[in-house]
Amino acid sequence: MGMLDGKVAIITGAGRGLGREEALLMAKEGCNLLINDLGASFDGTGEGTKVADVVAEECRKLGVKAVGNYDSVTDFNKAKGMIDQAISEFGKLDIVVNNAGILRDRMLFNMSEEEFDGVIAVHLKGTFNMTRHVAAYFRE
């Protein structure tokens, strides 16, 4: 038995890096997972479903249920959709890990306003969007 047997979690930005490692560790502990990643590169450009699906398959091989989700945390309604998808797939939701992030590898004085806005949209607004919707669910 794992520490998270029967729990259900959403991990945003779980297609690679730290998010992937979090997903694999939680799967080893028995947690069913919604793996969110829109498939963008580390700088936030591009998109695709492959990375979320690959991690979901890795988690299923560890004996848990896992599904991919490819929505952006920056979209208020799509964040709500992630919460709804997890509840629909697994019957409940216990944990949200706000891991999604993008990298702008430059000093602040070299960063454009558009690049800064992109970072804030994912790191700050994305965290708000997910936490806002899951908090409403947890209060029920």
Buried (B, 14 or more C-beta within 10 A) or exposed (E): EBEBEEBBBBBBBBBBBEBBEBBBEBBBBBBBBBBBBBBBEEEBEEEBBEBBBBBBEBBBEBEBBBBBBBBBBBBBEBBBBBBEBBBEBBEEBBBBBBBBBBEBEEEEEEBEEEBEEBBEBBBEBBBBBBBEBBEEBEEE
